[in-house]
Amino acid sequence: MELTPERLASQLAAEPLRPAYLIAGPEPLRVLEAADAVRAQARAQGYAEREVFEADARDFDWDRLSASFRAPSLFASQRLVELRLPTAKPGKEGAEVITDFCAQPPGDVLLLVTGGEWSKQHGGKWSEAIGRIGHVVVAWAIKPHELPDWIERRLRAKGLQADRDAVMRLSERVEGNLLAAAQEIDKLVLLSDGRTLDLARMEALVADAARYDVFRLIDAAMNGQGALAARMLAGLRTEGEAVHALMGMVVMELQRVASLARVQARGGNMAAEFKAQRIWDSKQAVYRRALQRHAAPHWDRLLVEVGRVDRIAKGRAAGDAWQVLERVLLAVAEPRAASLLA
């Protein structure tokens, strides 16, 4: 049976741990928190040893994972084995290993599979096998009309009360960014005086997380949200930002994804490259979505274009730096926008 992350929490509290869990979906915060809940329950029930396998390369050794399932524990009687599938697709060999585990799960091993994507095409016999002995948890993205209720539930879970106007204002300010919403709610826990939060109090305590900053600008483009990126860029221009002040971060992020694209193109170790680029687990899904849209040569071309933007901004080339930067961001977000580039 498919569960939501919230339903999983109640299941973990009501029953002993099952042999296997699959947690996947496009919302990183919900995946992370659901997986953390399983880890916490495992620790509470004596799973003192933990192994982590990153299956994000074509040459991942599935035999090593299979051997780990059969191996005796070295330091504890029970082990948590984590399998991270960023694309949520184990392939034929991986599906067989997972299915075999589920057919006869060792009594001392708990399998936790996490993925950064999910759709009807991702599932198969391997996920059905996990569902028979454990739980499949899908962390769908929160839709705009669902966000106020999500915020209200999270406020209550943290012991806070807010009226509807206050909840709506927080929802507007975080613009669908669950991580920003979670951070603001954690801050409210520290700043609130125990009274119900009304609109005025919420505005006084909460920073404007929807402010158009360069970090969220790049995330919007990488996530394929071209219209949002263009709107954010216009906001930055209105706020008086200078193009050259943005370019350092834009160039750095495009260099990162171009490097990842080259490693992916040659079938290299993506886990090692993410580590080398200092991209944490919570941010990897953004890069993976971008890598699915464009091949390595496209990212190299974008680097050339941002170099041109930088020269224009510094007066070393002709053109409108804001316009060219907008076209670059649109080309990051949407393959068809590549025709906008010079």
C-alpha positions in Angstrom: 0.0 0.0 0.0 1.3 3.5 -0.9 1.7 5.8 2.1 2.2 9.5 2.4 5.2 10.6 4.5 2.8 11.8 7.2 1.0 8.4 7.3 4.3 6.7 7.6 5.0 8.5 10.9 1.8 7.1 12.4 2.6 3.6 11.1 6.1 3.7 12.6 4.6 4.6 16.0 1.9 1.9 15.8 3.8 -1.2 14.6 7.2 -2.9 14.7 9.6 -2.0 12.0 9.0 -3.9 8.7 11.9 -5.5 6.8 11.9 -2.9 4.0 10.9 0.6 3.1 10.9 2.5 -0.2 10.7 6.3 0.1 10.9 8.3 -3.1 9.5 11.4 -4.7 10.2 14.9 -6.1 10.0 16.7 -2.8 13.4 16.4 -1.1 12.4 17.7 2.3 9.5 15.1 2.6 11.8 12.3 1.4 14.5 13.3 3.9 12.2 13.6 6.8 10.4 10.4 6.1 13.8 8.6 5.8 15.0 10.2 9.1 11.8 8.9 10.8 12.7 5.3 9.7 16.3 5.8 10.8 15.3 7.1 14.2 12.9 4.2 14.8 15.6 1.8 13.7 18.0 3.3 16.3 15.3 3.0 19.0 14.8 -0.6 18.1 18.4 -1.6 18.3 19.7 -1.2 14.7 23.1 0.1 15.8 25.0 -0.5 12.5 24.3 1.3 9.3 25.6 0.8 5.7 25.0 3.2 2.9 25.1 2.3 -0.8 25.0 5.0 -3.5 23.6 3.4 -6.7 23.9 6.3 -9.1 26.5 5.0 -11.6 26.1 2.5 -14.4 29.0 0.4 -13.0 27.5 0.1 -9.5 28.4 -3.3 -8.0 25.0 -4.9 -7.1 26.8 -8.0 -6.0 28.4 -6.0 -3.2 24.9 -5.0 -2.0 23.7 -8.6 -2.3 26.7 -9.8 -0.3 26.0 -7.2 2.4 22.5 -8.6 2.9 24.0 -12.1 3.6 27.0 -11.0 5.6 26.9 -11.3 9.4 26.9 -8.1 11.4 30.3 -7.0 12.7 29.4 -4.8 15.5 25.7 -5.2 16.2 23.0 -7.8 16.1 20.8 -5.7 13.7 21.8 -3.5 10.7 20.2 -0.8 8.7 21.2 -1.0 5.0 20.4 2.1 3.0 20.2 2.0 -0.8 20.1 5.5 -2.4 18.6 5.5 -5.9 18.6 9.2 -7.1 16.6 8.3 -10.2 14.5 5.7 -8.3 15.4 3.2 -11.1 17.5 0.2 -10.0 17.7 -1.3 -13.5 17.3 -5.0 -14.2 20.2 -6.2 -12.0 19.3 -4.0 -9.1 15.6 -4.9 -9.3 16.6 -8.6 -9.1 18.8 -8.0 -6.0 16.0 -6.1 -4.2 13.3 -8.7 -5.2 15.5 -11.5 -3.9 16.0 -9.7 -0.6 12.3 -9.3 -0.2 11.6 -12.9 -1.0 13.7 -14.0 2.1 14.6 -10.9 4.1 17.3 -11.6 6.7 16.0 -11.2 10.2 18.8 -8.9 11.2 18.7 -6.5 8.2 16.4 -3.5 7.6 16.4 -2.2 4.0 15.7 1.5 3.4 15.6 2.5 -0.3 15.4 6.2 -1.1 14.9 8.0 -4.5 14.8 11.5 -5.7 12.1 11.0 -8.3 8.9 8.9 -8.7 6.1 8.2 -11.2 4.1 5.3 -12.4 7.0 4.4 -14.7 9.4 4.0 -11.8 7.6 1.2 -10.1 7.8 -2.5 -11.0 8.1 -5.9 -9.4 10.9 -4.7 -7.2 8.8 -1.9 -5.6 5.8 -4.3 -5.4 8.1 -6.7 -3.5 9.0 -4.0 -1.0 5.3 -3.2 -0.6 4.5 -6.8 0.3 6.9 -7.0 3.2 7.1 -3.3 4.1 5.9 0.1 3.0 6.2 2.2 -0.2 6.1 5.9 0.7 5.8 8.5 -2.1 6.7 12.1 -1.3 4.8 14.0 -4.0 5.4 17.8 -4.3 3.0 19.9 -2.4 0.6 21.7 -4.8 0.1 25.5 -4.3 -3.4 25.1 -3.0 -2.2 22.4 -0.5 0.6 24.5 1.0 -1.4 26.4 3.5 -2.8 23.2 5.0 0.7 21.7 5.1 2.0 24.8 6.9 -0.8 24.7 9.4 -0.2 21.0 10.2 3.5 21.7 10.6 2.8 24.6 12.9 0.5 22.5 15.1 3.1 19.7 15.2 5.6 22.3 16.6 3.1 23.4 19.2 2.2 26.7 17.5 -1.2 28.1 16.6 -1.8 30.6 13.8 -5.0 32.1 12.3 -5.8 31.5 8.6 -4.5 35.0 7.5 -1.2 34.4 9.2 -0.9 30.9 7.5 -1.7 32.4 4.1 0.9 35.1 4.5 3.6 32.6 5.4 2.5 30.5 2.4 2.8 33.5 0.1 6.2 34.4 1.3 7.8 31.0 0.9 6.5 30.6 -2.7 6.2 26.8 -2.5 9.7 26.3 -1.0 9.1 23.7 1.7 12.6 24.0 3.1 12.1 27.7 3.5 8.7 27.1 5.2 10.2 24.6 7.5 13.1 26.9 8.5 10.7 29.8 9.1 8.5 27.6 11.3 11.5 26.5 13.3 12.4 30.1 13.8 8.8 30.8 15.0 9.2 28.2 17.6 12.0 30.2 19.1 10.4 33.6 18.7 6.8 32.9 19.5 5.5 33.8 23.0 2.9 31.1 23.0 0.0 33.3 21.7 -1.9 32.5 18.5 0.0 34.1 15.6 -2.1 36.6 13.7 -1.3 38.4 10.5 0.6 41.3 12.1 2.6 39.0 14.4 3.5 36.7 11.5 4.7 39.6 9.4 6.8 40.9 12.3 8.5 37.6 12.9 9.0 36.0 9.5 11.6 37.1 7.0 10.5 37.5 3.4 11.6 34.1 2.1 10.2 35.0 -1.3 12.8 37.7 -1.8 14.3 37.4 -5.3 17.9 36.3 -4.5 20.4 34.7 -6.8 20.4 31.3 -5.1 16.7 30.8 -5.7 17.0 32.3 -9.2 19.4 29.6 -10.1 17.4 26.9 -8.5 14.3 28.0 -10.5 16.2 27.7 -13.8 17.7 24.3 -12.8 14.3 23.0 -11.9 12.9 23.9 -15.3 10.9 26.9 -14.1 11.8 29.4 -16.8 8.9 31.8 -16.2 9.7 32.0 -12.5 13.4 32.5 -13.2 12.6 35.4 -15.6 10.3 36.9 -12.9 13.0 36.6 -10.3 15.6 38.2 -12.5 13.3 41.1 -13.2 12.8 41.4 -9.4 16.5 41.6 -8.8 16.9 44.2 -11.5 14.0 46.3 -9.9 15.7 45.9 -6.5 18.8 47.6 -7.9 21.1 44.6 -8.2 23.9 44.8 -10.7 24.5 42.0 -13.2 28.2 41.6 -12.4 27.2 41.0 -8.7 25.2 38.0 -9.7 27.7 36.4 -12.1 30.0 34.8 -9.6 27.2 32.5 -8.3 25.7 31.9 -11.8 29.1 30.9 -13.2 30.0 28.7 -10.3 26.7 26.7 -10.5 26.9 26.3 -14.3 30.5 25.1 -13.9 29.3 22.5 -11.3 26.6 21.2 -13.5 28.8 21.1 -16.6 31.4 19.1 -14.7 28.6 16.7 -13.6 27.3 16.4 -17.1 30.8 15.4 -18.4 31.1 12.7 -15.8 27.6 11.4 -16.5 28.4 11.4 -20.3 31.4 9.1 -19.8 29.5 6.9 -17.3 31.7 8.0 -14.4 31.1 7.9 -10.7 28.4 10.5 -10.0 28.5 10.1 -6.3 32.2 10.9 -6.2 31.6 14.0 -8.4 28.8 15.3 -6.2 31.1 14.9 -3.3 33.9 16.6 -5.1 31.6 19.5 -6.0 30.4 19.7 -2.4 26.8 19.2 -3.4 24.8 17.8 -0.4 22.2 15.1 -0.7 19.3 17.5 -0.2 20.4 19.5 -3.3 21.3 16.7 -5.7 17.8 16.3 -7.0 17.9 19.8 -8.5 21.1 19.0 -10.4 19.8 15.6 -11.6 16.6 17.2 -13.0 18.8 19.7 -14.9 21.1 17.0 -16.2 18.1 15.1 -17.6 17.2 18.1 -19.8 20.5 18.7 -21.5 23.6 16.9 -22.7 27.1 17.9 -21.7 27.8 20.1 -24.9 24.8 22.2 -24.0 26.2 23.0 -20.6 29.6 23.9 -22.1 27.8 26.3 -24.5 26.0 27.9 -21.6 29.3 28.5 -19.9 30.5 30.3 -23.0 27.4 32.5 -22.9 27.7 33.5 -19.2 31.2 34.5 -20.0 29.8 36.8 -22.6 27.3 38.2 -20.1 30.2 38.9 -17.7 32.1 40.8 -20.5 29.0 42.9 -21.4 28.4 43.7 -17.7 32.0 44.9 -17.4 31.8 47.0 -20.6 34.1 44.7 -22.6 31.5 43.6 -25.1 28.4 45.1 -26.7 24.9 44.1 -25.7 22.3 44.1 -22.9 23.7 42.0 -20.1 20.2 41.6 -18.4 18.7 40.3 -21.7 21.5 37.9 -22.4 21.5 36.6 -18.8 17.7 36.0 -19.1 18.2 34.0 -22.2 20.9 31.9 -20.6 18.6 31.1 -17.6 15.7 30.2 -20.0 18.1 27.9 -21.9 18.9 26.2 -18.6 15.3 25.7 -17.8 13.9 24.8 -21.2 15.7 22.9 -24.1 13.7 24.7 -26.7 15.0 28.1 -25.5 18.5 27.2 -26.7 17.6 28.9 -30.0 17.6 32.2 -28.0 21.3 32.0 -27.5 23.7 33.8 -29.9 
